[in-house]
Amino acid sequence: MEILQNDIVKLEPINPSHMDGILSAASDPRIWEHMPVELLSKESVMKYVVDGIKKREAETDFVFVIIDQSSQQIVGATSYMDISFQHKRLEIGSTWLNPRVWRTNINTNCKYLLLQYGFEQLGMQRIQIKTGHENVRSQKAIERLGAVKEGILRNHMIRKEGTIRHTVMYSIIQEEWNSVKERFEQQLLK
């Protein structure tokens, strides 16, 4: 997998040289409120990087660090997950961002690059995005992208603290990509 980039963000395949940047970007506990992991220690970041590399080698997931082009600093990470080349589908997920770039165009540009590469280079027929039922901020962000809400998977996951998470499922399919892409380019990337 190659580096994906535009003037706003660069998505680089995760590697050990990113550990310090990840640790710095991941240090705010607010990031981890709705996430299954917490990257608040050097050990947890090391495990995250090693696991990301193993999953890339197995071709099941592909983790990218998110670099803000203006500062050249890591500000988060995102992944292609649940990749099925046989069925031409994947998921964009496990995205986390440092709060200083929340409500900026960083995440929108990440999603655009990932969707564009997924549909236009990898030839995917379906790209899904999911989030927890209580994560209203993420649901609104996913809906702004033009993804279709497909439903809620009830009692889908058990969170790290032991509570139940219902999962809200969204997708964009190949037939919708051109209109979604046009919307990105006219409204969302500005």
Contacts in CASP RR format, 6 or more apart in sequence:
PFRMAT RR
TARGET T0000
AUTHOR 0000-0000-0000
METHOD contacts of the structure
MODEL  1
MEILQNDIVKLEPINPSHMDGILSAASDPRIWEHMPVELLSKESVMKYVV
DGIKKREAETDFVFVIIDQSSQQIVGATSYMDISFQHKRLEIGSTWLNPR
VWRTNINTNCKYLLLQYGFEQLGMQRIQIKTGHENVRSQKAIERLGAVKE
GILRNHMIRKEGTIRHTVMYSIIQEEWNSVKERFEQQLLK
1 13 0 8 1.000
1 56 0 8 1.000
1 62 0 8 1.000
1 80 0 8 1.000
3 10 0 8 1.000
3 11 0 8 1.000
3 12 0 8 1.000
3 13 0 8 1.000
4 10 0 8 1.000
4 11 0 8 1.000
4 64 0 8 1.000
4 113 0 8 1.000
4 114 0 8 1.000
4 117 0 8 1.000
5 11 0 8 1.000
5 69 0 8 1.000
5 113 0 8 1.000
6 69 0 8 1.000
6 109 0 8 1.000
6 112 0 8 1.000
6 113 0 8 1.000
7 69 0 8 1.000
8 68 0 8 1.000
8 69 0 8 1.000
8 70 0 8 1.000
8 105 0 8 1.000
8 106 0 8 1.000
8 109 0 8 1.000
8 189 0 8 1.000
9 66 0 8 1.000
9 67 0 8 1.000
9 68 0 8 1.000
9 69 0 8 1.000
9 106 0 8 1.000
9 109 0 8 1.000
9 110 0 8 1.000
9 113 0 8 1.000
10 66 0 8 1.000
10 67 0 8 1.000
10 69 0 8 1.000
11 64 0 8 1.000
11 65 0 8 1.000
11 66 0 8 1.000
11 67 0 8 1.000
11 78 0 8 1.000
11 110 0 8 1.000
11 113 0 8 1.000
11 114 0 8 1.000
12 18 0 8 1.000
12 64 0 8 1.000
12 65 0 8 1.000
12 67 0 8 1.000
13 56 0 8 1.000
13 62 0 8 1.000
13 63 0 8 1.000
13 64 0 8 1.000
14 49 0 8 1.000
14 52 0 8 1.000
14 53 0 8 1.000
14 56 0 8 1.000
14 63 0 8 1.000
14 64 0 8 1.000
14 65 0 8 1.000
14 77 0 8 1.000
15 49 0 8 1.000
15 53 0 8 1.000
16 49 0 8 1.000
18 49 0 8 1.000
18 65 0 8 1.000
18 74 0 8 1.000
19 42 0 8 1.000
19 45 0 8 1.000
19 46 0 8 1.000
19 49 0 8 1.000
21 65 0 8 1.000
21 73 0 8 1.000
21 74 0 8 1.000
22 39 0 8 1.000
22 45 0 8 1.000
22 48 0 8 1.000
22 49 0 8 1.000
22 65 0 8 1.000
22 74 0 8 1.000
22 76 0 8 1.000
22 77 0 8 1.000
23 39 0 8 1.000
23 42 0 8 1.000
23 45 0 8 1.000
24 73 0 8 1.000
24 74 0 8 1.000
25 73 0 8 1.000
25 74 0 8 1.000
25 75 0 8 1.000
25 76 0 8 1.000
25 98 0 8 1.000
26 39 0 8 1.000
26 40 0 8 1.000
26 45 0 8 1.000
26 76 0 8 1.000
26 96 0 8 1.000
26 98 0 8 1.000
27 40 0 8 1.000
28 98 0 8 1.000
28 99 0 8 1.000
29 38 0 8 1.000
29 40 0 8 1.000
30 99 0 8 1.000
31 39 0 8 1.000
31 96 0 8 1.000
31 97 0 8 1.000
31 98 0 8 1.000
31 99 0 8 1.000
32 38 0 8 1.000
32 39 0 8 1.000
32 40 0 8 1.000
32 96 0 8 1.000
34 131 0 8 1.000
34 132 0 8 1.000
34 134 0 8 1.000
34 135 0 8 1.000
34 138 0 8 1.000
35 94 0 8 1.000
35 96 0 8 1.000
36 157 0 8 1.000
36 159 0 8 1.000
36 160 0 8 1.000
37 44 0 8 1.000
37 48 0 8 1.000
37 160 0 8 1.000
38 44 0 8 1.000
38 160 0 8 1.000
39 45 0 8 1.000
39 48 0 8 1.000
39 96 0 8 1.000
52 61 0 8 1.000
52 63 0 8 1.000
55 61 0 8 1.000
55 62 0 8 1.000
55 63 0 8 1.000
56 62 0 8 1.000
56 63 0 8 1.000
59 83 0 8 1.000
59 85 0 8 1.000
60 81 0 8 1.000
60 82 0 8 1.000
60 83 0 8 1.000
61 79 0 8 1.000
61 80 0 8 1.000
61 81 0 8 1.000
61 82 0 8 1.000
61 83 0 8 1.000
62 79 0 8 1.000
62 80 0 8 1.000
62 83 0 8 1.000
63 77 0 8 1.000
63 78 0 8 1.000
63 79 0 8 1.000
63 94 0 8 1.000
64 77 0 8 1.000
64 78 0 8 1.000
64 79 0 8 1.000
65 74 0 8 1.000
65 76 0 8 1.000
65 77 0 8 1.000
66 74 0 8 1.000
66 75 0 8 1.000
66 76 0 8 1.000
66 77 0 8 1.000
66 78 0 8 1.000
66 97 0 8 1.000
66 106 0 8 1.000
66 110 0 8 1.000
67 73 0 8 1.000
67 74 0 8 1.000
67 75 0 8 1.000
68 75 0 8 1.000
68 101 0 8 1.000
68 106 0 8 1.000
75 97 0 8 1.000
75 98 0 8 1.000
75 100 0 8 1.000
75 101 0 8 1.000
75 106 0 8 1.000
76 95 0 8 1.000
76 96 0 8 1.000
76 97 0 8 1.000
76 98 0 8 1.000
76 101 0 8 1.000
77 94 0 8 1.000
77 95 0 8 1.000
77 96 0 8 1.000
78 92 0 8 1.000
78 93 0 8 1.000
78 94 0 8 1.000
78 95 0 8 1.000
78 96 0 8 1.000
78 110 0 8 1.000
78 114 0 8 1.000
79 92 0 8 1.000
79 93 0 8 1.000
79 94 0 8 1.000
79 95 0 8 1.000
80 90 0 8 1.000
80 91 0 8 1.000
80 92 0 8 1.000
80 93 0 8 1.000
80 114 0 8 1.000
80 118 0 8 1.000
81 90 0 8 1.000
81 91 0 8 1.000
81 92 0 8 1.000
81 93 0 8 1.000
81 94 0 8 1.000
82 89 0 8 1.000
82 90 0 8 1.000
82 91 0 8 1.000
82 128 0 8 1.000
83 89 0 8 1.000
83 90 0 8 1.000
84 90 0 8 1.000
85 122 0 8 1.000
87 125 0 8 1.000
87 126 0 8 1.000
88 123 0 8 1.000
88 124 0 8 1.000
88 125 0 8 1.000
88 126 0 8 1.000
89 124 0 8 1.000
89 125 0 8 1.000
89 126 0 8 1.000
89 127 0 8 1.000
89 128 0 8 1.000
90 118 0 8 1.000
90 122 0 8 1.000
90 124 0 8 1.000
90 126 0 8 1.000
90 127 0 8 1.000
90 128 0 8 1.000
91 127 0 8 1.000
91 128 0 8 1.000
91 129 0 8 1.000
91 130 0 8 1.000
92 111 0 8 1.000
92 114 0 8 1.000
92 115 0 8 1.000
92 127 0 8 1.000
92 128 0 8 1.000
92 129 0 8 1.000
93 129 0 8 1.000
93 130 0 8 1.000
95 107 0 8 1.000
95 110 0 8 1.000
97 106 0 8 1.000
97 107 0 8 1.000
101 107 0 8 1.000
105 188 0 8 1.000
105 189 0 8 1.000
105 190 0 8 1.000
107 141 0 8 1.000
108 144 0 8 1.000
108 145 0 8 1.000
108 184 0 8 1.000
108 188 0 8 1.000
108 189 0 8 1.000
109 189 0 8 1.000
111 129 0 8 1.000
111 145 0 8 1.000
112 181 0 8 1.000
112 184 0 8 1.000
112 188 0 8 1.000
112 189 0 8 1.000
114 127 0 8 1.000
115 127 0 8 1.000
115 145 0 8 1.000
115 172 0 8 1.000
115 177 0 8 1.000
115 180 0 8 1.000
115 181 0 8 1.000
115 184 0 8 1.000
116 181 0 8 1.000
118 124 0 8 1.000
118 127 0 8 1.000
119 127 0 8 1.000
119 174 0 8 1.000
119 177 0 8 1.000
123 174 0 8 1.000
124 174 0 8 1.000
125 173 0 8 1.000
125 174 0 8 1.000
126 171 0 8 1.000
126 172 0 8 1.000
126 173 0 8 1.000
126 174 0 8 1.000
127 171 0 8 1.000
127 172 0 8 1.000
127 173 0 8 1.000
128 169 0 8 1.000
128 170 0 8 1.000
128 171 0 8 1.000
129 142 0 8 1.000
129 145 0 8 1.000
129 147 0 8 1.000
129 170 0 8 1.000
129 171 0 8 1.000
130 153 0 8 1.000
130 167 0 8 1.000
130 168 0 8 1.000
130 169 0 8 1.000
130 170 0 8 1.000
131 138 0 8 1.000
131 139 0 8 1.000
131 142 0 8 1.000
131 167 0 8 1.000
131 168 0 8 1.000
131 170 0 8 1.000
132 138 0 8 1.000
132 139 0 8 1.000
132 165 0 8 1.000
132 166 0 8 1.000
132 167 0 8 1.000
132 168 0 8 1.000
133 152 0 8 1.000
133 165 0 8 1.000
133 166 0 8 1.000
133 167 0 8 1.000
133 168 0 8 1.000
134 165 0 8 1.000
139 168 0 8 1.000
142 170 0 8 1.000
143 149 0 8 1.000
143 170 0 8 1.000
144 188 0 8 1.000
145 172 0 8 1.000
145 180 0 8 1.000
145 184 0 8 1.000
145 188 0 8 1.000
146 172 0 8 1.000
146 180 0 8 1.000
146 183 0 8 1.000
147 170 0 8 1.000
147 171 0 8 1.000
147 172 0 8 1.000
147 180 0 8 1.000
148 170 0 8 1.000
148 171 0 8 1.000
148 172 0 8 1.000
148 176 0 8 1.000
149 168 0 8 1.000
149 169 0 8 1.000
149 170 0 8 1.000
150 169 0 8 1.000
150 170 0 8 1.000
150 171 0 8 1.000
151 168 0 8 1.000
151 169 0 8 1.000
152 166 0 8 1.000
152 167 0 8 1.000
152 168 0 8 1.000
152 169 0 8 1.000
153 166 0 8 1.000
153 167 0 8 1.000
153 169 0 8 1.000
154 166 0 8 1.000
155 164 0 8 1.000
155 166 0 8 1.000
156 165 0 8 1.000
156 166 0 8 1.000
156 167 0 8 1.000
157 164 0 8 1.000
157 165 0 8 1.000
157 167 0 8 1.000
158 164 0 8 1.000
158 165 0 8 1.000
159 165 0 8 1.000
172 180 0 8 1.000
END
